């Protein structure tokens, strides 16, 4: 799932993920870094930093404004 999330974020600029423990995160190109060697996603949430194991991602989705 790590590779799919990385590619989807690159294509869309932002997306949402849900990890195995039920937490949801919003990813943006400007505050996310990927470590391919460990398949870890680093999220800089301004007040908090998150390390997400790519193997723990259950699914992702793209939220777009409804017109």
HTML snippet that shows the backbone in 3Dmol.js (N, CA, C, O; Angstrom):
<script src="https://3Dmol.org/build/3Dmol-min.js"></script>
<div id="view" style="width:600px;height:400px;position:relative"></div>
<script>
const pdb = `
ATOM      1  N   UNK A   1       0.826  -1.194   0.000  1.00  0.00           N
ATOM      2  CA  UNK A   1       0.000   0.000   0.000  1.00  0.00           C
ATOM      3  C   UNK A   1       0.872   1.260   0.000  1.00  0.00           C
ATOM      4  O   UNK A   1       0.446   2.304  -0.493  1.00  0.00           O
ATOM      5  N   UNK A   2       2.074   1.172   0.542  1.00  0.00           N
ATOM      6  CA  UNK A   2       2.980   2.309   0.615  1.00  0.00           C
ATOM      7  C   UNK A   2       3.179   2.949  -0.760  1.00  0.00           C
ATOM      8  O   UNK A   2       3.052   4.165  -0.902  1.00  0.00           O
ATOM      9  N   UNK A   3       3.487   2.142  -1.763  1.00  0.00           N
ATOM     10  CA  UNK A   3       3.750   2.666  -3.103  1.00  0.00           C
ATOM     11  C   UNK A   3       2.519   3.324  -3.708  1.00  0.00           C
ATOM     12  O   UNK A   3       2.627   4.355  -4.373  1.00  0.00           O
ATOM     13  N   UNK A   4       1.352   2.734  -3.483  1.00  0.00           N
ATOM     14  CA  UNK A   4       0.114   3.302  -4.017  1.00  0.00           C
ATOM     15  C   UNK A   4      -0.182   4.658  -3.386  1.00  0.00           C
ATOM     16  O   UNK A   4      -0.602   5.589  -4.073  1.00  0.00           O
ATOM     17  N   UNK A   5       0.037   4.767  -2.082  1.00  0.00           N
ATOM     18  CA  UNK A   5      -0.192   6.037  -1.380  1.00  0.00           C
ATOM     19  C   UNK A   5       0.781   7.093  -1.884  1.00  0.00           C
ATOM     20  O   UNK A   5       0.390   8.233  -2.136  1.00  0.00           O
ATOM     21  N   UNK A   6       2.033   6.721  -2.031  1.00  0.00           N
ATOM     22  CA  UNK A   6       3.043   7.668  -2.521  1.00  0.00           C
ATOM     23  C   UNK A   6       2.673   8.187  -3.905  1.00  0.00           C
ATOM     24  O   UNK A   6       2.758   9.388  -4.160  1.00  0.00           O
ATOM     25  N   UNK A   7       2.267   7.297  -4.792  1.00  0.00           N
ATOM     26  CA  UNK A   7       1.888   7.692  -6.149  1.00  0.00           C
ATOM     27  C   UNK A   7       0.612   8.535  -6.159  1.00  0.00           C
ATOM     28  O   UNK A   7       0.537   9.532  -6.877  1.00  0.00           O
ATOM     29  N   UNK A   8      -0.385   8.144  -5.372  1.00  0.00           N
ATOM     30  CA  UNK A   8      -1.646   8.887  -5.324  1.00  0.00           C
ATOM     31  C   UNK A   8      -1.438  10.299  -4.780  1.00  0.00           C
ATOM     32  O   UNK A   8      -2.063  11.247  -5.255  1.00  0.00           O
ATOM     33  N   UNK A   9      -0.560  10.438  -3.786  1.00  0.00           N
ATOM     34  CA  UNK A   9      -0.278  11.766  -3.248  1.00  0.00           C
ATOM     35  C   UNK A   9       0.424  12.618  -4.298  1.00  0.00           C
ATOM     36  O   UNK A   9       0.119  13.801  -4.447  1.00  0.00           O
ATOM     37  N   UNK A  10       1.350  12.025  -5.014  1.00  0.00           N
ATOM     38  CA  UNK A  10       2.051  12.744  -6.075  1.00  0.00           C
ATOM     39  C   UNK A  10       1.072  13.224  -7.144  1.00  0.00           C
ATOM     40  O   UNK A  10       1.206  14.340  -7.646  1.00  0.00           O
ATOM     41  N   UNK A  11       0.101  12.403  -7.493  1.00  0.00           N
ATOM     42  CA  UNK A  11      -0.864  12.733  -8.543  1.00  0.00           C
ATOM     43  C   UNK A  11      -1.927  13.730  -8.091  1.00  0.00           C
ATOM     44  O   UNK A  11      -2.394  14.542  -8.891  1.00  0.00           O
ATOM     45  N   UNK A  12      -2.311  13.677  -6.821  1.00  0.00           N
ATOM     46  CA  UNK A  12      -3.455  14.467  -6.364  1.00  0.00           C
ATOM     47  C   UNK A  12      -3.101  15.624  -5.434  1.00  0.00           C
ATOM     48  O   UNK A  12      -3.914  16.528  -5.244  1.00  0.00           O
ATOM     49  N   UNK A  13      -1.910  15.610  -4.855  1.00  0.00           N
ATOM     50  CA  UNK A  13      -1.497  16.695  -3.981  1.00  0.00           C
ATOM     51  C   UNK A  13      -1.944  16.544  -2.542  1.00  0.00           C
ATOM     52  O   UNK A  13      -1.325  17.101  -1.636  1.00  0.00           O
ATOM     53  N   UNK A  14      -3.015  15.795  -2.323  1.00  0.00           N
ATOM     54  CA  UNK A  14      -3.467  15.495  -0.969  1.00  0.00           C
ATOM     55  C   UNK A  14      -4.362  14.269  -0.999  1.00  0.00           C
ATOM     56  O   UNK A  14      -4.998  13.967  -2.009  1.00  0.00           O
ATOM     57  N   UNK A  15      -4.397  13.574   0.115  1.00  0.00           N
ATOM     58  CA  UNK A  15      -5.284  12.425   0.260  1.00  0.00           C
ATOM     59  C   UNK A  15      -5.380  12.049   1.722  1.00  0.00           C
ATOM     60  O   UNK A  15      -4.629  12.551   2.558  1.00  0.00           O
ATOM     61  N   UNK A  16      -6.295  11.174   2.016  1.00  0.00           N
ATOM     62  CA  UNK A  16      -6.531  10.687   3.370  1.00  0.00           C
ATOM     63  C   UNK A  16      -6.116   9.221   3.433  1.00  0.00           C
ATOM     64  O   UNK A  16      -6.250   8.476   2.462  1.00  0.00           O
ATOM     65  N   UNK A  17      -5.603   8.823   4.614  1.00  0.00           N
ATOM     66  CA  UNK A  17      -5.288   7.410   4.835  1.00  0.00           C
ATOM     67  C   UNK A  17      -5.892   6.969   6.164  1.00  0.00           C
ATOM     68  O   UNK A  17      -6.120   7.779   7.062  1.00  0.00           O
ATOM     69  N   UNK A  18      -6.142   5.678   6.266  1.00  0.00           N
ATOM     70  CA  UNK A  18      -6.549   5.083   7.536  1.00  0.00           C
ATOM     71  C   UNK A  18      -5.566   3.959   7.834  1.00  0.00           C
ATOM     72  O   UNK A  18      -5.279   3.125   6.975  1.00  0.00           O
ATOM     73  N   UNK A  19      -5.055   3.946   9.061  1.00  0.00           N
ATOM     74  CA  UNK A  19      -4.095   2.921   9.467  1.00  0.00           C
ATOM     75  C   UNK A  19      -4.783   1.857  10.324  1.00  0.00           C
ATOM     76  O   UNK A  19      -5.938   2.009  10.722  1.00  0.00           O
ATOM     77  N   UNK A  20      -4.057   0.794  10.594  1.00  0.00           N
ATOM     78  CA  UNK A  20      -4.622  -0.396  11.244  1.00  0.00           C
ATOM     79  C   UNK A  20      -5.302  -0.122  12.578  1.00  0.00           C
ATOM     80  O   UNK A  20      -6.248  -0.824  12.936  1.00  0.00           O
ATOM     81  N   UNK A  21      -4.847   0.878  13.322  1.00  0.00           N
ATOM     82  CA  UNK A  21      -5.478   1.149  14.625  1.00  0.00           C
ATOM     83  C   UNK A  21      -6.685   2.088  14.510  1.00  0.00           C
ATOM     84  O   UNK A  21      -7.244   2.506  15.525  1.00  0.00           O
ATOM     85  N   UNK A  22      -7.083   2.415  13.291  1.00  0.00           N
ATOM     86  CA  UNK A  22      -8.279   3.230  13.069  1.00  0.00           C
ATOM     87  C   UNK A  22      -8.033   4.722  12.939  1.00  0.00           C
ATOM     88  O   UNK A  22      -8.956   5.476  12.630  1.00  0.00           O
ATOM     89  N   UNK A  23      -6.797   5.163  13.169  1.00  0.00           N
ATOM     90  CA  UNK A  23      -6.509   6.593  13.035  1.00  0.00           C
ATOM     91  C   UNK A  23      -6.506   6.991  11.567  1.00  0.00           C
ATOM     92  O   UNK A  23      -6.108   6.218  10.695  1.00  0.00           O
ATOM     93  N   UNK A  24      -6.958   8.214  11.316  1.00  0.00           N
ATOM     94  CA  UNK A  24      -6.992   8.761   9.965  1.00  0.00           C
ATOM     95  C   UNK A  24      -6.064   9.968   9.900  1.00  0.00           C
ATOM     96  O   UNK A  24      -5.970  10.756  10.841  1.00  0.00           O
ATOM     97  N   UNK A  25      -5.388  10.088   8.772  1.00  0.00           N
ATOM     98  CA  UNK A  25      -4.452  11.186   8.564  1.00  0.00           C
ATOM     99  C   UNK A  25      -4.706  11.810   7.204  1.00  0.00           C
ATOM    100  O   UNK A  25      -5.056  11.124   6.244  1.00  0.00           O
ATOM    101  N   UNK A  26      -4.527  13.107   7.137  1.00  0.00           N
ATOM    102  CA  UNK A  26      -4.601  13.817   5.871  1.00  0.00           C
ATOM    103  C   UNK A  26      -3.178  14.137   5.437  1.00  0.00           C
ATOM    104  O   UNK A  26      -2.421  14.764   6.178  1.00  0.00           O
ATOM    105  N   UNK A  27      -2.819  13.703   4.236  1.00  0.00           N
ATOM    106  CA  UNK A  27      -1.479  13.906   3.716  1.00  0.00           C
ATOM    107  C   UNK A  27      -1.488  15.014   2.665  1.00  0.00           C
ATOM    108  O   UNK A  27      -2.400  15.096   1.843  1.00  0.00           O
ATOM    109  N   UNK A  28      -0.476  15.853   2.702  1.00  0.00           N
ATOM    110  CA  UNK A  28      -0.290  16.920   1.715  1.00  0.00           C
ATOM    111  C   UNK A  28       1.146  16.848   1.219  1.00  0.00           C
ATOM    112  O   UNK A  28       2.050  16.497   1.977  1.00  0.00           O
ATOM    113  N   UNK A  29       1.357  17.174  -0.031  1.00  0.00           N
ATOM    114  CA  UNK A  29       2.706  17.149  -0.588  1.00  0.00           C
ATOM    115  C   UNK A  29       3.691  17.983   0.218  1.00  0.00           C
ATOM    116  O   UNK A  29       4.855  17.604   0.350  1.00  0.00           O
ATOM    117  N   UNK A  30       3.244  19.110   0.757  1.00  0.00           N
ATOM    118  CA  UNK A  30       4.158  20.027   1.429  1.00  0.00           C
ATOM    119  C   UNK A  30       4.585  19.593   2.833  1.00  0.00           C
ATOM    120  O   UNK A  30       5.544  20.143   3.376  1.00  0.00           O
ATOM    121  N   UNK A  31       3.895  18.619   3.430  1.00  0.00           N
ATOM    122  CA  UNK A  31       4.273  18.245   4.797  1.00  0.00           C
ATOM    123  C   UNK A  31       4.510  16.747   4.989  1.00  0.00           C
ATOM    124  O   UNK A  31       4.468  16.248   6.113  1.00  0.00           O
ATOM    125  N   UNK A  32       4.759  16.036   3.892  1.00  0.00           N
ATOM    126  CA  UNK A  32       4.960  14.587   3.973  1.00  0.00           C
ATOM    127  C   UNK A  32       6.273  14.215   3.282  1.00  0.00           C
ATOM    128  O   UNK A  32       6.607  14.738   2.219  1.00  0.00           O
ATOM    129  N   UNK A  33       7.001  13.300   3.913  1.00  0.00           N
ATOM    130  CA  UNK A  33       8.211  12.745   3.315  1.00  0.00           C
ATOM    131  C   UNK A  33       8.108  11.233   3.354  1.00  0.00           C
ATOM    132  O   UNK A  33       7.531  10.659   4.278  1.00  0.00           O
ATOM    133  N   UNK A  34       8.669  10.600   2.350  1.00  0.00           N
ATOM    134  CA  UNK A  34       8.633   9.146   2.232  1.00  0.00           C
ATOM    135  C   UNK A  34      10.042   8.588   2.343  1.00  0.00           C
ATOM    136  O   UNK A  34      10.974   9.114   1.734  1.00  0.00           O
ATOM    137  N   UNK A  35      10.199   7.519   3.123  1.00  0.00           N
ATOM    138  CA  UNK A  35      11.462   6.799   3.207  1.00  0.00           C
ATOM    139  C   UNK A  35      11.239   5.431   2.570  1.00  0.00           C
ATOM    140  O   UNK A  35      10.674   4.531   3.192  1.00  0.00           O
ATOM    141  N   UNK A  36      11.686   5.285   1.327  1.00  0.00           N
ATOM    142  CA  UNK A  36      11.447   4.043   0.588  1.00  0.00           C
ATOM    143  C   UNK A  36      12.129   2.834   1.221  1.00  0.00           C
ATOM    144  O   UNK A  36      11.602   1.723   1.154  1.00  0.00           O
ATOM    145  N   UNK A  37      13.282   3.036   1.829  1.00  0.00           N
ATOM    146  CA  UNK A  37      14.020   1.911   2.427  1.00  0.00           C
ATOM    147  C   UNK A  37      13.220   1.249   3.554  1.00  0.00           C
ATOM    148  O   UNK A  37      13.179   0.023   3.653  1.00  0.00           O
ATOM    149  N   UNK A  38      12.592   2.057   4.391  1.00  0.00           N
ATOM    150  CA  UNK A  38      11.830   1.505   5.522  1.00  0.00           C
ATOM    151  C   UNK A  38      10.323   1.521   5.274  1.00  0.00           C
ATOM    152  O   UNK A  38       9.551   1.027   6.097  1.00  0.00           O
ATOM    153  N   UNK A  39       9.909   2.080   4.156  1.00  0.00           N
ATOM    154  CA  UNK A  39       8.492   2.259   3.819  1.00  0.00           C
ATOM    155  C   UNK A  39       7.755   2.985   4.938  1.00  0.00           C
ATOM    156  O   UNK A  39       6.670   2.592   5.368  1.00  0.00           O
ATOM    157  N   UNK A  40       8.388   4.058   5.386  1.00  0.00           N
ATOM    158  CA  UNK A  40       7.810   4.900   6.428  1.00  0.00           C
ATOM    159  C   UNK A  40       7.397   6.230   5.827  1.00  0.00           C
ATOM    160  O   UNK A  40       8.095   6.790   4.982  1.00  0.00           O
ATOM    161  N   UNK A  41       6.256   6.727   6.274  1.00  0.00           N
ATOM    162  CA  UNK A  41       5.761   8.033   5.855  1.00  0.00           C
ATOM    163  C   UNK A  41       5.888   8.956   7.054  1.00  0.00           C
ATOM    164  O   UNK A  41       5.397   8.645   8.139  1.00  0.00           O
ATOM    165  N   UNK A  42       6.541  10.081   6.859  1.00  0.00           N
ATOM    166  CA  UNK A  42       6.717  11.078   7.905  1.00  0.00           C
ATOM    167  C   UNK A  42       5.785  12.246   7.619  1.00  0.00           C
ATOM    168  O   UNK A  42       5.816  12.824   6.533  1.00  0.00           O
ATOM    169  N   UNK A  43       4.959  12.590   8.598  1.00  0.00           N
ATOM    170  CA  UNK A  43       4.009  13.690   8.450  1.00  0.00           C
ATOM    171  C   UNK A  43       4.370  14.767   9.458  1.00  0.00           C
ATOM    172  O   UNK A  43       4.441  14.508  10.660  1.00  0.00           O
ATOM    173  N   UNK A  44       4.596  15.974   8.964  1.00  0.00           N
ATOM    174  CA  UNK A  44       4.859  17.124   9.823  1.00  0.00           C
ATOM    175  C   UNK A  44       3.533  17.856  10.012  1.00  0.00           C
ATOM    176  O   UNK A  44       3.095  18.607   9.140  1.00  0.00           O
ATOM    177  N   UNK A  45       2.904  17.626  11.159  1.00  0.00           N
ATOM    178  CA  UNK A  45       1.611  18.224  11.451  1.00  0.00           C
ATOM    179  C   UNK A  45       1.722  19.544  12.193  1.00  0.00           C
ATOM    180  O   UNK A  45       0.788  19.925  12.898  1.00  0.00           O
ATOM    181  N   UNK A  46       2.825  20.246  12.058  1.00  0.00           N
ATOM    182  CA  UNK A  46       3.101  21.539  12.694  1.00  0.00           C
ATOM    183  C   UNK A  46       3.313  21.373  14.201  1.00  0.00           C
ATOM    184  O   UNK A  46       4.411  21.633  14.693  1.00  0.00           O
ATOM    185  N   UNK A  47       2.307  20.955  14.930  1.00  0.00           N
ATOM    186  CA  UNK A  47       2.440  20.782  16.376  1.00  0.00           C
ATOM    187  C   UNK A  47       2.892  19.377  16.757  1.00  0.00           C
ATOM    188  O   UNK A  47       3.413  19.163  17.852  1.00  0.00           O
ATOM    189  N   UNK A  48       2.691  18.422  15.853  1.00  0.00           N
ATOM    190  CA  UNK A  48       3.061  17.036  16.121  1.00  0.00           C
ATOM    191  C   UNK A  48       3.676  16.420  14.878  1.00  0.00           C
ATOM    192  O   UNK A  48       3.339  16.791  13.754  1.00  0.00           O
ATOM    193  N   UNK A  49       4.582  15.473  15.090  1.00  0.00           N
ATOM    194  CA  UNK A  49       5.169  14.717  13.997  1.00  0.00           C
ATOM    195  C   UNK A  49       4.662  13.283  14.078  1.00  0.00           C
ATOM    196  O   UNK A  49       4.514  12.727  15.166  1.00  0.00           O
ATOM    197  N   UNK A  50       4.400  12.692  12.924  1.00  0.00           N
ATOM    198  CA  UNK A  50       3.888  11.326  12.879  1.00  0.00           C
ATOM    199  C   UNK A  50       4.779  10.484  11.986  1.00  0.00           C
ATOM    200  O   UNK A  50       5.261  10.951  10.954  1.00  0.00           O
ATOM    201  N   UNK A  51       4.996   9.232  12.390  1.00  0.00           N
ATOM    202  CA  UNK A  51       5.703   8.250  11.601  1.00  0.00           C
ATOM    203  C   UNK A  51       4.700   7.147  11.316  1.00  0.00           C
ATOM    204  O   UNK A  51       4.186   6.514  12.239  1.00  0.00           O
ATOM    205  N   UNK A  52       4.426   6.921  10.062  1.00  0.00           N
ATOM    206  CA  UNK A  52       3.431   5.918   9.669  1.00  0.00           C
ATOM    207  C   UNK A  52       4.143   4.782   8.942  1.00  0.00           C
ATOM    208  O   UNK A  52       4.821   5.005   7.939  1.00  0.00           O
ATOM    209  N   UNK A  53       3.987   3.579   9.449  1.00  0.00           N
ATOM    210  CA  UNK A  53       4.516   2.397   8.784  1.00  0.00           C
ATOM    211  C   UNK A  53       3.624   2.112   7.576  1.00  0.00           C
ATOM    212  O   UNK A  53       2.419   1.911   7.724  1.00  0.00           O
ATOM    213  N   UNK A  54       4.214   2.096   6.389  1.00  0.00           N
ATOM    214  CA  UNK A  54       3.450   1.882   5.163  1.00  0.00           C
ATOM    215  C   UNK A  54       2.679   0.574   5.136  1.00  0.00           C
ATOM    216  O   UNK A  54       1.670   0.463   4.439  1.00  0.00           O
ATOM    217  N   UNK A  55       3.142  -0.416   5.886  1.00  0.00           N
ATOM    218  CA  UNK A  55       2.446  -1.702   5.943  1.00  0.00           C
ATOM    219  C   UNK A  55       1.184  -1.637   6.798  1.00  0.00           C
ATOM    220  O   UNK A  55       0.353  -2.544   6.741  1.00  0.00           O
ATOM    221  N   UNK A  56       1.031  -0.581   7.585  1.00  0.00           N
ATOM    222  CA  UNK A  56      -0.125  -0.442   8.467  1.00  0.00           C
ATOM    223  C   UNK A  56      -1.281   0.338   7.826  1.00  0.00           C
ATOM    224  O   UNK A  56      -2.328   0.518   8.447  1.00  0.00           O
ATOM    225  N   UNK A  57      -1.091   0.792   6.601  1.00  0.00           N
ATOM    226  CA  UNK A  57      -2.150   1.539   5.921  1.00  0.00           C
ATOM    227  C   UNK A  57      -3.186   0.562   5.400  1.00  0.00           C
ATOM    228  O   UNK A  57      -2.873  -0.333   4.614  1.00  0.00           O
ATOM    229  N   UNK A  58      -4.428   0.739   5.843  1.00  0.00           N
ATOM    230  CA  UNK A  58      -5.511  -0.140   5.397  1.00  0.00           C
ATOM    231  C   UNK A  58      -6.081   0.313   4.065  1.00  0.00           C
ATOM    232  O   UNK A  58      -6.308  -0.496   3.165  1.00  0.00           O
ATOM    233  N   UNK A  59      -6.309   1.620   3.950  1.00  0.00           N
ATOM    234  CA  UNK A  59      -6.827   2.149   2.692  1.00  0.00           C
ATOM    235  C   UNK A  59      -6.595   3.645   2.637  1.00  0.00           C
ATOM    236  O   UNK A  59      -6.249   4.273   3.637  1.00  0.00           O
ATOM    237  N   UNK A  60      -6.789   4.203   1.462  1.00  0.00           N
ATOM    238  CA  UNK A  60      -6.679   5.647   1.279  1.00  0.00           C
ATOM    239  C   UNK A  60      -7.820   6.119   0.398  1.00  0.00           C
ATOM    240  O   UNK A  60      -8.424   5.332  -0.332  1.00  0.00           O
ATOM    241  N   UNK A  61      -8.107   7.397   0.472  1.00  0.00           N
ATOM    242  CA  UNK A  61      -9.134   7.981  -0.387  1.00  0.00           C
ATOM    243  C   UNK A  61      -8.776   9.433  -0.650  1.00  0.00           C
ATOM    244  O   UNK A  61      -8.011  10.066   0.078  1.00  0.00           O
ATOM    245  N   UNK A  62      -9.362   9.920  -1.713  1.00  0.00           N
ATOM    246  CA  UNK A  62      -9.136  11.312  -2.114  1.00  0.00           C
ATOM    247  C   UNK A  62     -10.431  12.058  -1.846  1.00  0.00           C
ATOM    248  O   UNK A  62     -11.497  11.680  -2.332  1.00  0.00           O
ATOM    249  N   UNK A  63     -10.321  13.110  -1.072  1.00  0.00           N
ATOM    250  CA  UNK A  63     -11.520  13.896  -0.812  1.00  0.00           C
ATOM    251  C   UNK A  63     -11.472  15.155  -1.663  1.00  0.00           C
ATOM    252  O   UNK A  63     -10.526  15.941  -1.608  1.00  0.00           O
ATOM    253  N   UNK A  64     -12.504  15.313  -2.435  1.00  0.00           N
ATOM    254  CA  UNK A  64     -12.596  16.472  -3.320  1.00  0.00           C
ATOM    255  C   UNK A  64     -13.861  17.235  -2.983  1.00  0.00           C
ATOM    256  O   UNK A  64     -14.866  16.659  -2.565  1.00  0.00           O
ATOM    257  N   UNK A  65     -13.790  18.531  -3.172  1.00  0.00           N
ATOM    258  CA  UNK A  65     -14.952  19.379  -2.914  1.00  0.00           C
ATOM    259  C   UNK A  65     -16.061  19.034  -3.912  1.00  0.00           C
ATOM    260  O   UNK A  65     -15.817  18.850  -5.105  1.00  0.00           O
ATOM    261  N   UNK A  66     -17.257  18.955  -3.395  1.00  0.00           N
ATOM    262  CA  UNK A  66     -18.413  18.685  -4.245  1.00  0.00           C
ATOM    263  C   UNK A  66     -18.933  20.034  -4.757  1.00  0.00           C
ATOM    264  O   UNK A  66     -19.154  20.972  -3.992  1.00  0.00           O
ATOM    265  N   UNK A  67     -19.113  20.089  -6.044  1.00  0.00           N
ATOM    266  CA  UNK A  67     -19.583  21.348  -6.632  1.00  0.00           C
ATOM    267  C   UNK A  67     -21.079  21.358  -6.769  1.00  0.00           C
ATOM    268  O   UNK A  67     -21.649  22.340  -7.245  1.00  0.00           O
TER     269      UNK A  67
END
`;
const viewer = $3Dmol.createViewer("view");
viewer.addModel(pdb, "pdb");
viewer.setStyle({}, {cartoon: {color: "spectrum"}});
viewer.zoomTo();
viewer.render();
</script>
